[in-house]
Amino acid sequence: MADSNIQIPFFDASASYHLQKEEIDRAIQNVLDKGAFINGREVELFSYSLASYLGVNHVVPCANGTDALSLALMALELDKEDEIIIPAFNFIAAAEAVALLGLVPVFVDICENDFNIDSSLIEGKLTSKTRAIMVTHLFGASAQMDEIKTVAEKHNLYIIEDAAQSLGSEYRNQKLGTLGHIGCTSFFPTKNLSCFGDGGAVFTNDAILAGKIKMIANHGQIKKYEHEIIGVNSRLDTLQAAILNVKLHKLNEAIEARRNIANLYHEHLKDVEKVQLPFESPKTVHSFNQYCILLENKLVRDALKEYLKNAGISTMIYYPKPTHLQKAFSICGGTEGDFPLSENACERILALPIFPTLDIQQQHYIINQLKTFISDAN
Ligand SMILES: Cc1ncc(COP(=O)(O)O)c(C=O)c1O
């Protein structure tokens, strides 16, 4: 039975603040007292701490995850109209970063089980102009990195990993974002490691690329008022860095909490007919930034979303339209049917609430409501 008193949000933005309130308040107050709001010790400390967490040589913090992708591409010094492979089912940022630099996004379909780029389709999309594969590790699940690295090595391509939704996830015991040439992430409030506003970072083991990314993010300056190349202004605010320094200590705990929630969903939903649950490859550690299920078709998905909403449960559709069918990317000439699994996922996918403070009663309520809907529908 739906309980009219229950309201379960899709995400609780202030919960992570209350979990570490005293430390975060102190960190913010410290920055306010010093009155130094740009760069400084907090940003430097965060770069070193995140590099150490990821096991990577260099971290360059920046203003947001979209900038991180642009900075990564800019550092590769590509020519106009060079081609970049990206998945068709994705958050829009990768395609934007590519197109805004005069590069050409070349879409590839996804695997149905993990929603990530299908590595077996990449070679069929390569031309003499292909320069890089931008891999998004969607929802916290790793893409097929062994296979992607094999293709990239064979064809001399860069790999840029978008780990915005998968910071802390692993592939063969290595953190996502550190397997290719450059990794990118976002600290948007819904991410695994989040700040209280916008933030992002680029990471790499390559000292030359790191130097270039740092320079580009700082107006292309080699030293103050000496502009070596045309750059941008993309900084992580000192206040956000101070918050992230506190929250980074709890990242593993937050991922563990997400994994426990995912396990409970899995345990109770695995035998529900016509509901496909998220896949975790044995080579990986999934961080469950999102818990996305696939329903039988759009009609059932939309009806379930409405049913859960009426029962006080918020859900989200990530994503309702693939990039090749977005008006903004009509210049790429994509049409319906080009990427069937991406299009199919958009029609059938539904993200259930998953955030570290979602409690067990709330979860059982979600599970029961979902099961009731499915059994009534079947
Ligand atoms: C996969 C992915 N890439 C990039 C971004 C862009 O990050 P930001 O919002 O910090 O610019 C996001 C943000 O939602 C994302 O989910």
The ligand as an ORCA input file, in Angstrom:
! r2SCAN-3c Opt
* xyz 0 1
  C      29.051     11.903    -17.438
  C      29.148     13.369    -17.179
  N      30.104     14.079    -17.794
  C      30.259     15.390    -17.569
  C      29.438     16.070    -16.721
  C      29.595     17.546    -16.581
  O      29.903     17.937    -15.281
  P      29.548     19.405    -14.757
  O      28.084     19.461    -14.514
  O      30.352     19.539    -13.526
  O      29.983     20.358    -15.824
  C      28.429     15.383    -16.043
  C      27.536     16.113    -15.125
  O      26.442     15.818    -14.837
  C      28.278     13.998    -16.286
  O      27.318     13.288    -15.678
*
